[in-house]
Amino acid sequence: MDVLTRAALATTVGVVGAVLASLWLGLQDPYWAGLSALIIANVDRTALFTKGMLRIAGTAAGVVGGFYVAQTLEGVRVAQFAAMVGAAGFGTWMRQRSPYAYAWFYGALSFLLMIATTLMTPSDLYLFAHYRCYEIVLGVVAATLANWAIGPEAGLFPAGLARAKVTTSRQEAGRQAAAAMLGCGAIALLWTWFDLPAFVQVLISSLVVIDRDLATTVERARQRLLGCVIGGSAALMIIAINADDFFWWIASLAASIYLSARVHLDKVSYAYVGTQSAVAILTTLVSTGPPAGIEPPLDRAVGILIGVAVMEATMWLMAGSFRPARAVAAPDPPSAGQGKETGKE
């Protein structure tokens, strides 16, 4: 069995295992655990281990810090918006300039989502914080164990945490941070005026497409949109055939994640399409079991589209027309020294 096949199979086992474990434990949104397992997936075991540990550390710090700040700012909308915009800019800057970019970015993103939760449903703040931590940790553990058991070089342990090499200039990092702040502020205002669906998905989608330069950001946004359409359409077809049968649901989920993972993990310029196809499949197919209805997953899909559209529009306003890059930059924060990076939510 070749390396890519083994890695895709291990990713599938990790993602599906995380979803099933979340269901068994009664967690709030099992698709978060599946997404966590998917996003850290990597052919390189040391890169996977590094991403997993940094994801846990960043999420825990962001959730804890965000929980207390969100409580303090509850009801003061201007301060809440300012905190969200500041977190978006700071997280994007550190993503480009820190050797531990993955932890900083997900810490800032988790902080931002805690503030967003107080805007929508402040009474759910503790539950959101509680369940997100468990779901993220569960996804990382599932992906790590699956890769160790059946992935490439099964049975070997990682070399430890890898330290990334910073390759983005201060000037370019500043441009990306400014774009993140403008995009986040625009989304907050749009949510206030039009009550956008899936506010959390809109925020996440707007920030994860930002890359180390404006051209690759636009190309990455296009691939995210294409992947979302492909994965969402496949998931809707699965639901249309039989939305209620558990075995059909889990078999279809595993098969579609495996096919997406082969693209997600491959060294091709369109790998991010596979990443986002798998993301769309998870957010559409996974609820507290098979999807109970079509409205929640459709809202999440629309949220992804809105977030990408707002950020791409922000980039065009900042820079005007420019030629997109021929290949998409590494989907995760630049991490030379962490192995091949393969995408994130």
C-alpha positions as CSV (number, residue, x, y, z in Angstrom):
1,M,0.0,0.0,0.0
2,D,1.5,3.3,-1.0
3,V,2.1,6.2,1.4
4,L,-0.8,8.4,0.2
5,T,-3.3,5.5,0.5
6,R,-2.2,4.6,4.0
7,A,-2.3,8.3,5.1
8,A,-5.8,8.8,3.6
9,L,-7.0,5.6,5.3
10,A,-5.6,6.7,8.6
11,T,-7.2,10.1,8.2
12,T,-10.6,8.4,7.5
13,V,-10.3,6.2,10.5
14,G,-9.3,9.1,12.7
15,V,-12.2,11.4,11.5
16,V,-14.9,8.7,11.6
17,G,-13.6,7.4,15.0
18,A,-13.7,11.0,16.4
19,V,-17.3,11.4,15.2
20,L,-18.4,8.1,16.7
21,A,-16.6,8.7,20.0
22,S,-18.3,12.1,20.2
23,L,-21.7,10.5,19.6
24,W,-21.0,7.9,22.3
25,L,-19.9,10.6,24.8
26,G,-22.9,12.8,24.0
27,L,-20.9,15.8,22.9
28,Q,-22.8,18.8,21.5
29,D,-21.5,19.0,17.9
30,P,-19.6,15.8,16.9
31,Y,-18.6,17.4,13.6
32,W,-16.1,19.6,15.5
33,A,-14.3,16.5,16.6
34,G,-14.2,15.2,13.0
35,L,-13.0,18.6,11.7
36,S,-10.2,18.6,14.3
37,A,-9.0,15.2,13.2
38,L,-9.2,16.1,9.6
39,I,-7.3,19.4,9.9
40,I,-4.2,18.0,11.6
41,A,-4.0,15.1,9.2
42,N,-0.6,14.9,7.6
43,V,1.6,12.3,5.8
44,D,4.5,13.4,8.1
45,R,3.9,12.1,11.6
46,T,6.0,14.8,13.3
47,A,4.0,17.5,11.5
48,L,0.8,15.8,12.6
49,F,1.9,15.6,16.2
50,T,3.1,19.2,16.2
51,K,-0.1,20.5,14.7
52,G,-2.2,18.4,17.2
53,M,-0.3,19.7,20.3
54,L,-0.4,23.3,19.1
55,R,-4.1,23.0,18.2
56,I,-4.9,21.8,21.7
57,A,-2.7,24.4,23.4
58,G,-4.0,27.3,21.3
59,T,-7.7,26.2,21.7
60,A,-7.4,25.8,25.4
61,A,-5.8,29.2,25.9
62,G,-8.2,31.0,23.6
63,V,-11.3,29.4,25.1
64,V,-10.3,30.1,28.7
65,G,-9.2,33.7,28.0
66,G,-12.1,34.3,25.7
67,F,-14.6,33.0,28.3
68,Y,-13.6,35.5,31.0
69,V,-13.2,38.4,28.5
70,A,-16.6,37.6,27.0
71,Q,-18.3,37.6,30.4
72,T,-16.7,41.0,31.1
73,L,-17.8,42.5,27.8
74,E,-21.3,41.0,27.7
75,G,-23.8,43.6,26.6
76,V,-21.2,46.2,25.5
77,R,-21.4,45.6,21.7
78,V,-18.8,48.2,20.7
79,A,-16.3,46.6,23.0
80,Q,-17.2,43.1,21.8
81,F,-16.7,44.1,18.2
82,A,-13.4,45.7,19.0
83,A,-12.2,42.5,20.8
84,M,-13.2,40.4,17.8
85,V,-11.5,42.7,15.3
86,G,-8.4,42.8,17.5
87,A,-8.3,39.0,17.9
88,A,-8.6,38.6,14.1
89,G,-5.7,40.9,13.4
90,F,-3.5,39.6,16.2
91,G,-4.1,35.9,15.3
92,T,-3.4,36.6,11.6
93,W,-0.2,38.5,12.4
94,M,1.1,35.7,14.7
95,R,0.1,33.1,12.1
96,Q,2.6,34.7,9.7
97,R,5.3,35.7,12.1
98,S,5.5,33.1,14.9
99,P,7.4,29.8,14.8
100,Y,4.4,28.3,16.6
101,A,1.9,29.9,14.3
102,Y,-0.7,27.2,14.5
103,A,-1.2,27.6,18.3
104,W,-1.4,31.4,18.1
105,F,-3.9,31.4,15.2
106,Y,-6.2,28.9,16.8
107,G,-5.9,30.6,20.1
108,A,-7.0,33.9,18.6
109,L,-9.7,32.2,16.6
110,S,-11.1,30.4,19.7
111,F,-11.0,33.7,21.6
112,L,-12.9,35.4,18.8
113,L,-15.5,32.7,18.7
114,M,-16.1,33.0,22.5
115,I,-16.9,36.7,22.0
116,A,-19.1,35.9,19.0
117,T,-21.1,33.4,21.2
118,T,-21.9,36.2,23.7
119,L,-23.3,38.2,20.8
120,M,-25.6,35.4,19.7
121,T,-26.5,33.3,22.7
122,P,-24.7,34.5,25.9
123,S,-26.5,31.9,28.0
124,D,-24.7,29.2,26.0
125,L,-21.2,30.6,26.6
126,Y,-20.1,28.0,29.2
127,L,-21.5,25.0,27.2
128,F,-19.8,26.3,24.0
129,A,-16.5,26.6,25.8
130,H,-16.9,23.2,27.6
131,Y,-17.8,21.2,24.5
132,R,-15.4,22.8,22.1
133,C,-12.4,21.9,24.2
134,Y,-13.5,18.2,24.6
135,E,-14.3,17.9,20.9
136,I,-11.0,19.4,19.7
137,V,-9.0,17.2,22.1
138,L,-10.9,14.1,21.0
139,G,-10.3,14.9,17.4
140,V,-6.6,15.3,17.9
141,V,-6.3,12.1,19.9
142,A,-8.3,10.1,17.3
143,A,-6.2,11.4,14.4
144,T,-2.9,10.8,16.3
145,L,-3.8,7.2,17.3
146,A,-5.1,6.3,13.8
147,N,-1.9,7.6,12.2
148,W,0.3,5.8,14.7
149,A,-1.6,2.5,14.2
150,I,-2.1,2.3,10.4
151,G,-0.6,5.4,8.8
152,P,2.8,5.6,7.0
153,E,5.6,4.3,9.3
154,A,3.0,2.8,11.6
155,G,4.2,2.1,15.2
156,L,6.9,4.8,15.1
157,F,6.8,7.8,17.4
158,P,7.1,11.4,16.3
159,A,10.4,13.2,16.7
160,G,8.8,15.8,18.9
161,L,7.5,19.3,18.4
162,A,8.8,20.9,15.2
163,R,9.7,24.6,15.1
164,A,8.5,26.5,12.1
165,K,10.7,28.8,10.1
166,V,9.2,32.3,9.6
167,T,9.2,33.3,5.9
168,T,6.7,36.2,5.8
169,S,7.9,39.7,6.0
170,R,6.6,42.1,8.6
171,Q,5.1,44.3,5.8
172,E,3.2,41.4,4.3
173,A,2.1,40.1,7.7
174,G,0.8,43.5,8.5
175,R,-1.2,43.6,5.2
176,Q,-2.8,40.2,6.1
177,A,-3.6,41.4,9.6
178,A,-5.2,44.5,8.3
179,A,-7.3,42.5,5.9
180,A,-8.4,40.2,8.7
181,M,-9.5,43.1,10.8
182,L,-11.4,44.8,8.0
183,G,-13.1,41.5,7.0
184,C,-14.0,40.7,10.6
185,G,-15.4,44.1,11.2
186,A,-17.5,44.0,8.0
187,I,-18.9,40.6,8.9
188,A,-19.8,41.9,12.4
189,L,-21.7,44.8,10.8
190,L,-23.4,42.6,8.3
191,W,-24.5,40.2,11.0
192,T,-25.9,43.2,12.9
193,W,-27.8,44.5,9.9
194,F,-29.0,41.3,8.2
195,D,-28.8,38.6,10.9
196,L,-26.4,36.4,8.9
197,P,-26.9,32.6,9.2
198,A,-24.2,30.5,10.9
199,F,-22.2,33.5,12.2
200,V,-19.5,31.3,13.6
201,Q,-18.9,29.6,10.2
202,V,-18.8,33.0,8.5
203,L,-16.1,34.2,10.8
204,I,-14.0,31.0,10.6
205,S,-14.3,30.9,6.8
206,S,-13.2,34.5,6.4
207,L,-10.0,34.1,8.4
208,V,-8.8,30.6,7.4
209,V,-8.5,31.6,3.7
210,I,-6.0,34.4,4.5
211,D,-2.6,33.3,3.3
212,R,0.9,34.8,3.2
213,D,0.2,37.1,0.2
214,L,-2.9,38.5,-1.4
215,A,-2.7,36.5,-4.6
216,T,-2.6,33.1,-2.9
217,T,-5.4,34.2,-0.6
218,V,-7.7,34.8,-3.6
219,E,-6.7,31.4,-5.1
220,R,-7.2,29.7,-1.8
221,A,-10.7,31.3,-1.4
222,R,-11.6,30.0,-4.8
223,Q,-10.5,26.5,-3.9
224,R,-12.4,26.7,-0.6
225,L,-15.6,27.6,-2.6
226,L,-15.1,24.8,-5.1
227,G,-14.4,22.3,-2.4
228,C,-17.5,23.4,-0.5
229,V,-19.7,23.0,-3.6
230,I,-18.3,19.5,-4.3
231,G,-18.4,18.2,-0.7
232,G,-21.8,19.8,0.0
233,S,-23.4,18.4,-3.2
234,A,-22.1,14.9,-2.4
235,A,-23.4,15.1,1.1
236,L,-26.8,16.3,0.0
237,M,-27.0,13.4,-2.5
238,I,-26.2,11.0,0.4
239,I,-28.9,12.5,2.5
240,A,-31.4,12.4,-0.5
241,I,-30.8,8.6,-1.0
242,N,-31.3,7.7,2.7
243,A,-31.0,10.2,5.5
244,D,-32.1,7.9,8.3
245,D,-30.2,4.6,8.0
246,F,-27.2,4.7,10.3
247,F,-25.0,2.1,8.4
248,W,-25.6,3.9,5.1
249,W,-24.7,7.2,6.8
250,I,-21.5,6.0,8.4
251,A,-20.3,4.1,5.3
252,S,-21.0,7.0,3.0
253,L,-19.3,9.4,5.4
254,A,-16.2,7.1,5.5
255,A,-16.0,6.7,1.7
256,S,-16.4,10.4,1.0
257,I,-13.8,11.4,3.6
258,Y,-11.4,8.9,2.2
259,L,-11.8,10.3,-1.3
260,S,-11.4,13.9,-0.1
261,A,-8.4,13.0,2.1
262,R,-6.5,11.6,-0.9
263,V,-6.6,15.1,-2.5
264,H,-6.2,16.8,0.9
265,L,-2.9,15.0,1.6
266,D,-1.5,14.9,-1.9
267,K,1.2,17.2,-3.2
268,V,-0.9,19.0,-5.8
269,S,-1.7,22.6,-6.3
270,Y,-5.4,22.0,-5.7
271,A,-5.0,20.0,-2.5
272,Y,-7.1,22.6,-0.6
273,V,-10.1,21.6,-2.7
274,G,-9.9,18.2,-1.0
275,T,-9.6,19.8,2.4
276,Q,-12.7,21.9,1.9
277,S,-14.7,19.1,0.3
278,A,-14.1,17.0,3.5
279,V,-15.0,20.0,5.7
280,A,-18.3,20.5,3.8
281,I,-19.1,16.8,4.0
282,L,-18.6,16.8,7.8
283,T,-20.6,20.0,8.4
284,T,-23.4,18.7,6.2
285,L,-23.6,15.1,7.1
286,V,-22.8,15.1,10.8
287,S,-25.1,16.3,13.5
288,T,-25.9,14.3,16.7
289,G,-25.9,11.3,14.4
290,P,-27.3,11.3,10.8
291,P,-28.7,14.8,9.9
292,A,-32.1,15.3,11.4
293,G,-32.9,18.0,8.9
294,I,-31.5,20.0,6.0
295,E,-31.7,23.5,7.4
296,P,-28.7,23.4,9.9
297,P,-26.2,22.0,7.4
298,L,-27.4,24.4,4.7
299,D,-26.9,27.3,7.1
300,R,-23.4,26.2,7.8
301,A,-22.7,25.9,4.1
302,V,-24.1,29.4,3.4
303,G,-21.9,30.7,6.3
304,I,-18.8,29.3,4.6
305,L,-19.7,30.9,1.3
306,I,-20.5,34.3,2.9
307,G,-17.2,34.3,4.9
308,V,-15.1,33.5,1.8
309,A,-16.9,36.1,-0.3
310,V,-16.5,38.9,2.3
311,M,-12.8,38.2,2.7
312,E,-12.1,38.0,-1.0
313,A,-14.0,41.3,-1.5
314,T,-11.9,42.8,1.2
315,M,-8.7,41.6,-0.5
316,W,-9.8,43.1,-3.9
317,L,-10.7,46.4,-2.2
318,M,-7.2,46.5,-0.6
319,A,-5.2,45.5,-3.6
320,G,-7.3,45.8,-6.7
321,S,-7.0,43.3,-9.5
322,F,-3.9,41.1,-9.4
323,R,-3.0,37.8,-10.9
324,P,-3.7,34.8,-8.7
325,A,-0.8,32.5,-7.8
326,R,-0.3,29.3,-9.9
327,A,-0.4,27.1,-6.8
328,V,-2.1,27.5,-3.5
329,A,0.2,28.2,-0.6
330,A,0.3,25.7,2.3
331,P,-3.2,25.8,3.8
332,D,-1.9,25.9,7.3
333,P,0.2,28.6,8.8
334,P,3.7,28.6,7.2
335,S,5.6,25.8,8.9
336,A,8.8,24.8,7.2
337,G,10.1,22.4,9.7
338,Q,6.7,20.9,10.5
339,G,6.6,18.8,7.4
340,K,4.0,19.2,4.6
341,E,1.1,21.2,5.9
342,T,-2.3,20.2,4.6
343,G,-5.1,22.6,5.4
344,K,-7.3,23.7,8.1
345,E,-11.0,25.0,9.1
